[in-house]
Amino acid sequence: MKPLISVIIPAHNSATTIGTAIRSIASQTWRELEIIVIDDNSADDTRSVVLALAKEDPRISYYALPFNDPNRVNSRGRNINAGYSARNYGFEKARGAYITFQDADDASFANRIEAQYDLLIKHDSMHVTFDWQSFDEKYLGKRFDIDAYLKDRPGMMGPDELARLARRTKGVAYKILGSLAAYIPWSIKTARILNKAFFGALDPYPASGNSSLFKREVIDKVRFRKLADRVWPSFMGRGADRDFNFEVAETFGRSHVFFAPMYMWRQTKQNERYDNMPEKYIIG
């Protein structure tokens, strides 16, 4: 019997896109899913869209986040905490042996979750991440030939390389101060000269950190953190996904990244790795 996989979808004012996001998960080739939508204080029709879909598919559940984050928007009007509280709340609702995510404005190829699971088992991994390409409606409901793609274009980062990257991107101040670094104001962490102590290399997590698949045991040790507590934030003041994935890679030493574009991100610019993506890998 196949294990249950929990898919957490954080949503904030996502009424126009969340239907597409949910359907791309509901139509996955891996059928043993629970689809958990966490409504993060939406003021639009997100709730009604999700509940209508839940009537069609009992695997879909809707939960309203019972609190609002007063620090969601920083002094510059930038949303710095998008989805991090909703994802943690989703962990409390998840029953699956494995957990993954889907953003409410994106989509996945129909075999994304099955391919992640297969590679996780094959490599005895704790945490598997794919890459992204830009969203395209013509790919909705399609599968991606992951086996052929990785045979033609092998590309992977394994546990040792990812753990080294996590150490290299961690600022020296976090290595010295540990949890005490959380008490230092963000304005100081990003100040000229001082910021070098709080930011190592600025490399992003090397794939789609918003849609990793991982074993449930991960959340016993690693959760999403508010900005003050993040060890791997982005310099612009977000980076919840970057922080989470690097912490998992460092904590467990069993993470894998596969450079195959199985996640569709709503970006106007294509991922440069896949500018010339051959259609032969798309399966109807």
C-alpha positions as CSV (number, residue, x, y, z in Angstrom):
1,M,0.0,0.0,0.0
2,K,1.3,3.4,-1.0
3,P,2.0,5.9,1.9
4,L,-0.1,9.0,2.3
5,I,1.5,12.3,1.2
6,S,0.3,15.6,2.6
7,V,0.3,18.6,0.3
8,I,0.1,21.9,2.1
9,I,-1.1,24.9,0.1
10,P,-0.8,28.3,1.9
11,A,-3.2,30.8,0.4
12,H,-3.6,34.6,0.8
13,N,-6.1,36.4,-1.5
14,S,-5.6,33.6,-4.1
15,A,-9.1,33.2,-5.5
16,T,-8.1,33.8,-9.1
17,T,-5.3,31.2,-9.1
18,I,-5.9,28.6,-6.4
19,G,-8.3,26.5,-8.5
20,T,-5.6,25.8,-11.0
21,A,-3.1,25.1,-8.2
22,I,-5.4,22.6,-6.5
23,R,-6.4,20.8,-9.7
24,S,-2.7,20.3,-10.6
25,I,-2.3,18.5,-7.3
26,A,-5.7,16.6,-7.4
27,S,-4.7,15.3,-10.8
28,Q,-1.4,13.9,-9.7
29,T,-0.5,10.4,-10.7
30,W,0.2,9.8,-7.0
31,R,-3.4,9.4,-5.8
32,E,-2.8,8.8,-2.0
33,L,-2.9,12.5,-1.1
34,E,-4.4,14.8,1.4
35,I,-4.6,18.4,0.1
36,I,-4.5,20.8,2.9
37,V,-5.4,24.5,2.1
38,I,-4.4,27.0,4.8
39,D,-6.2,30.3,4.2
40,D,-3.9,33.0,5.6
41,N,-6.4,35.7,6.3
42,S,-7.7,36.2,2.7
43,A,-10.1,39.0,2.0
44,D,-11.3,37.7,-1.3
45,D,-13.2,34.6,-2.4
46,T,-10.4,32.1,-1.7
47,R,-12.6,30.2,0.9
48,S,-15.5,29.7,-1.5
49,V,-13.3,28.5,-4.3
50,V,-11.6,25.9,-2.1
51,L,-14.9,24.7,-0.5
52,A,-16.5,24.2,-3.9
53,L,-13.5,22.0,-5.0
54,A,-13.7,20.1,-1.7
55,K,-17.2,19.0,-2.5
56,E,-15.8,17.4,-5.7
57,D,-12.8,15.8,-4.0
58,P,-12.9,14.6,-0.4
59,R,-9.1,14.7,-0.3
60,I,-9.2,18.5,-0.1
61,S,-9.5,20.2,3.3
62,Y,-9.8,23.9,4.1
63,Y,-8.6,25.6,7.2
64,A,-8.5,29.2,8.1
65,L,-5.3,30.3,9.9
66,P,-6.6,31.3,13.4
67,F,-4.3,34.3,13.7
68,N,-2.8,37.0,11.6
69,D,0.9,37.9,11.5
70,P,1.4,41.5,12.6
71,N,4.8,41.5,11.1
72,R,3.8,40.3,7.7
73,V,4.6,43.6,6.0
74,N,7.8,45.4,6.9
75,S,8.4,49.2,7.1
76,R,9.0,49.3,3.4
77,G,5.7,47.7,2.6
78,R,7.2,44.4,1.6
79,N,5.5,41.1,2.4
80,I,8.4,39.4,4.2
81,N,6.5,36.5,5.9
82,A,4.4,35.2,3.1
83,G,3.1,31.7,3.9
84,Y,5.5,30.8,6.7
85,S,2.9,30.7,9.5
86,A,0.4,29.0,7.2
87,R,2.9,26.2,6.4
88,N,3.6,25.6,10.1
89,Y,-0.1,25.4,10.8
90,G,-0.4,23.0,7.9
91,F,2.1,20.7,9.7
92,E,-0.3,20.5,12.6
93,K,-3.0,19.2,10.3
94,A,-0.9,16.9,8.1
95,R,-1.3,13.1,8.6
96,G,1.0,11.9,5.8
97,A,4.2,10.0,6.2
98,Y,5.6,12.5,3.7
99,I,4.9,16.2,3.2
100,T,5.2,18.6,0.3
101,F,3.9,22.0,-0.7
102,Q,2.2,23.8,-3.6
103,D,2.0,27.5,-3.8
104,A,-1.5,28.9,-4.5
105,D,-0.5,30.7,-7.7
106,D,1.6,27.9,-9.3
107,A,1.2,24.4,-10.7
108,S,3.0,21.1,-11.0
109,F,3.4,18.5,-13.7
110,A,1.0,15.7,-13.0
111,N,3.8,13.2,-12.0
112,R,5.8,15.7,-9.9
113,I,5.0,14.1,-6.5
114,E,5.4,10.5,-7.7
115,A,8.8,11.3,-9.2
116,Q,10.0,13.0,-6.0
117,Y,8.9,10.1,-3.9
118,D,10.6,7.6,-6.3
119,L,13.9,9.5,-6.2
120,L,13.6,9.9,-2.4
121,I,13.3,6.1,-1.9
122,K,15.9,5.3,-4.6
123,H,18.6,7.6,-2.9
124,D,17.6,6.9,0.7
125,S,17.0,10.6,1.0
126,M,15.2,12.6,3.7
127,H,14.4,15.6,1.5
128,V,14.1,15.9,-2.3
129,T,13.7,19.1,-4.4
130,F,13.1,19.6,-8.1
131,D,13.7,22.7,-10.2
132,W,11.2,25.1,-11.8
133,Q,10.2,26.4,-15.2
134,S,7.8,29.2,-15.9
135,F,4.1,28.5,-15.7
136,D,2.4,27.6,-19.0
137,E,-1.3,26.6,-19.2
138,K,-0.5,24.2,-22.0
139,Y,1.4,22.0,-19.6
140,L,-1.5,21.6,-17.1
141,G,-2.4,18.0,-16.6
142,K,0.7,16.9,-18.5
143,R,3.4,14.6,-17.2
144,F,7.1,15.2,-17.5
145,D,9.4,12.4,-18.6
146,I,11.8,12.6,-15.7
147,D,13.6,9.4,-16.5
148,A,14.4,10.4,-20.0
149,Y,15.3,13.9,-19.0
150,L,17.8,12.9,-16.3
151,K,19.3,10.3,-18.6
152,D,19.9,13.0,-21.3
153,R,20.7,15.8,-18.9
154,P,21.9,14.4,-15.6
155,G,22.0,17.0,-12.9
156,M,22.0,16.5,-9.1
157,M,23.4,17.9,-5.9
158,G,23.8,15.3,-3.2
159,P,23.9,15.5,0.6
160,D,27.6,16.4,1.0
161,E,27.5,19.2,-1.5
162,L,24.2,20.7,-0.1
163,A,25.5,20.5,3.5
164,R,28.7,22.3,2.4
165,L,26.6,25.0,0.6
166,A,24.5,25.4,3.8
167,R,27.6,26.0,5.8
168,R,29.1,28.4,3.2
169,T,25.9,30.5,3.0
170,K,25.5,30.8,6.8
171,G,26.8,34.0,8.3
172,V,29.7,33.7,10.8
173,A,27.6,35.6,13.4
174,Y,25.1,32.7,13.5
175,K,27.9,30.2,14.0
176,I,29.2,32.3,17.0
177,L,26.0,33.6,18.5
178,G,23.6,30.8,17.8
179,S,20.0,31.6,18.9
180,L,21.2,34.9,20.5
181,A,21.4,36.3,16.9
182,A,17.6,36.5,16.9
183,Y,17.7,39.4,19.3
184,I,19.8,41.6,17.0
185,P,17.5,43.9,14.9
186,W,17.2,43.3,11.2
187,S,18.4,46.9,10.5
188,I,21.7,46.0,12.2
189,K,22.0,42.6,10.4
190,T,21.7,44.3,7.0
191,A,23.8,47.4,7.9
192,R,26.8,48.1,5.7
193,I,30.0,46.4,6.9
194,L,28.1,44.5,9.6
195,N,26.0,42.5,7.1
196,K,29.0,40.5,6.1
197,A,28.9,38.8,9.5
198,F,25.2,37.8,9.2
199,F,25.2,36.7,5.5
200,G,27.6,34.2,4.0
201,A,27.4,33.6,0.3
202,L,24.0,34.8,-1.0
203,D,23.4,31.7,-3.2
204,P,19.7,30.7,-3.2
205,Y,18.7,27.2,-2.3
206,P,19.6,25.5,-5.6
207,A,16.1,24.5,-6.8
208,S,12.4,25.2,-6.0
209,G,12.5,25.4,-2.2
210,N,8.7,26.1,-2.1
211,S,7.9,22.5,-3.3
212,S,10.3,20.1,-1.6
213,L,9.1,16.6,-0.6
214,F,10.4,15.3,2.8
215,K,9.8,12.7,5.4
216,R,7.5,13.6,8.3
217,E,10.4,13.2,10.7
218,V,11.8,16.5,9.4
219,I,9.2,18.6,11.2
220,D,10.2,17.1,14.6
221,K,13.4,19.2,14.3
222,V,12.8,21.9,11.6
223,R,10.0,24.4,11.2
224,F,9.5,27.6,9.2
225,R,10.8,30.5,11.2
226,K,9.9,34.2,11.6
227,L,12.4,36.6,10.1
228,A,14.3,37.4,13.3
229,D,15.0,33.7,13.8
230,R,16.1,32.8,10.2
231,V,19.7,31.8,9.8
232,W,19.4,31.8,6.0
233,P,17.1,34.7,5.2
234,S,17.3,36.6,1.9
235,F,19.1,39.9,2.1
236,M,15.8,41.6,1.1
237,G,14.1,40.3,4.2
238,R,12.2,37.2,3.1
239,G,13.8,33.8,2.5
240,A,11.5,31.5,4.6
241,D,11.9,28.7,2.0
242,R,15.6,29.3,1.7
243,D,16.0,29.1,5.5
244,F,13.9,26.0,5.8
245,N,15.6,24.0,3.1
246,F,19.1,24.9,4.1
247,E,18.3,24.0,7.7
248,V,17.0,20.6,6.6
249,A,20.1,20.0,4.5
250,E,22.4,20.9,7.3
251,T,20.4,19.1,10.1
252,F,19.9,15.7,8.5
253,G,22.7,15.5,5.8
254,R,20.3,13.5,3.5
255,S,19.0,16.1,1.0
256,H,19.0,15.8,-2.7
257,V,18.3,18.3,-5.5
258,F,17.5,17.1,-9.0
259,F,17.7,19.7,-11.8
260,A,14.5,18.7,-13.6
261,P,11.8,21.4,-14.1
262,M,8.7,19.7,-12.7
263,Y,7.3,22.7,-10.9
264,M,5.6,25.6,-12.8
265,W,6.2,29.0,-11.2
266,R,4.3,32.0,-12.4
267,Q,7.2,34.0,-13.5
268,T,7.4,36.2,-16.7
269,K,11.0,35.1,-17.3
270,Q,11.9,31.5,-17.9
271,N,14.4,29.7,-15.8
272,E,17.6,30.1,-17.8
273,R,18.4,26.4,-17.4
274,Y,15.4,25.6,-19.5
275,D,15.2,28.3,-22.2
276,N,15.3,25.6,-24.9
277,M,13.2,22.9,-23.3
278,P,12.5,20.2,-25.8
279,E,8.8,19.3,-26.0
280,K,9.8,15.6,-26.3
281,Y,9.9,15.4,-22.5
282,I,6.2,16.5,-22.2
283,I,3.8,13.6,-22.1
284,G,0.1,14.1,-22.7
